[in-house]
């Protein structure tokens, strides 16, 4: 079947996309308002952008009525943020931080997530997250009802417990990280058996 995108209401397009674009890693974004209120929120429209400079992108939708979410407002005000990978052990806390808390509420406190400060930027981060990227805003691109925030990664926080032993430079072992992946609706997934697919000998390389 072919389904024209114009035939779908925005919420139906969202439901279809989130059921098809799976699994999605979750960016647990730490930010701080200009008034000093810390915020922690998850976003699964999230991806790596490049490695020179290292950069990532997070898509933040506007609220009904067009108001900005606290994350978008904070990043715009301060120009910095943190992105942590969500391991499965933090699933319940991550869901709690996704709720619509008021701007003056610190989601770290509400969800019981121990907080740490970043090193190179003025933003908070979950103290126990195994992988965290400290980011400086490169660009904010409006795309309809969302804003795409592109951040240059200024530094990495890495828990040695999730690294590949002996790897230099450091590499994250996905099984040790045990990342939570977003599916559609209220469903999430964890990694199953890994599948290695090396290219054929003598074939073209990317």
Steps between C-alpha positions, in 0.01 A plus 500: 500500500601861445385755754544870417633688800247775430220254586619468860427727793822605678432274799435206269821569307683508834353165604593342168854639501572396857374148432717468188822683593609245757693451714601855594766591756384744764669834567458584868557874474619701797460877481485801728282807464642850513338522846698195616227233496626161384304283257531139387290363213518209250479530120515210256519702179876507553804417290870547446584762239875486442842442651703804385389673711316232696136604500150372567145619442188489715150582376275676751132542414302802609208464741141529385438866430859549382671562835856376537590213730736585784786318329471711185468822698801415718728404212406816314566716807832345603638340183611183684358165608593141585380181334519172690426152371220327691595155626213262574546537873386864474180423307250596770684821585523591131123462459442721805713775346290485181191632679384858467645653814482877551803711399596563863521125573837323504438161336819358652342542843152381397635182338758434771792524255830598667641806328853602405636807328666500162868593464517713186145641485252638754247219489394216731525129425387174665790404724460126441457498121773289343538718188441874485585762237556864598371717216514857375224613266608533137163565339128488567299415190120543497321213324126560517389436857842387623842652550810302410785585736845414367767488766876475477629243747755674721578202722404145594424345838568125484454240772789251466254221581335533155817530292658232284796372706833615360353708216697811409348743429209407727204311355164436665390135523127507414421195711667655804319829439164317475327794331126546506349556155171673424235325294143620435247588768617400848729223375878479532762241412837375619778351295475136407775288343736707287523432126836557331498546120853558372531606132617242250874485441610741229167680492470880487536682830306804616 
